[in-house]
Structures are given as structure tokens and as C-alpha cells.
Amino acid sequence: MLGFVFHVTRYSNGDIETEFFDMEKKDKVTYSTKNGLPRETALALADSLGRNIWTKIESENGKVTSVSFEEYNFEKDFFKVREKLERVWKGYLERV
């Protein structure tokens, strides 16, 4: 799946939860060390927050197998990602 990290929560016990916007599903997906996401992968995802970076996550049987990153140009924004992320973020804030 391809998308962006748009929210990260770091808990006092060391757990990390990342919310990811999946471009294919047009929805958010939550990944967490509480649910078996390796800490190194969680840190890499968290570090991409707030950067112009595509994140590609590959998984098998519900477990993340690899993560890769690529720079995204918001100036051209071919996929209207900024608008979609703003809608997801607004929906998240309304639930909180």
C-alpha cells in the first residue's frame, strides 16, 4: 500500500502508534508496536511524519514485511493528496 503517515502517538511505555493514509483504500490504517509492528519500523514511519515523503508498506498475513520511502512533490500534487489528508485529519479531530 502507498500513502503517508499523518499522525504519530508515542506512549510513555515505549509503544509507538502511527496513523497512515492509504492511497488505494482512501482511508486511514493504524500500525502499532502494540500489535506486533517492529520498533525500528515504527520509528522509521514516525520519522516520515511532516515530510514530503511517500511511504510504501508491504505486508503479508497482516504483518509488515517492508517499508520504503520516496520524496513527494506537494507543489504539483497530482493525486490531490493534500486535500485528502486534510479531510482525514479533520475527521480525526472531530472524533477526538
Buried (B, 14 or more C-beta within 10 A) or exposed (E): BBBBBBBBEBEEEEBBBBBBBBBEEEEBBEBBBEEEBEEEBBBBBBEBBEEEBBBEBEEEEEEBEEBEBEEBEEEEEEEEBEEBBEEBBEEEEEEE
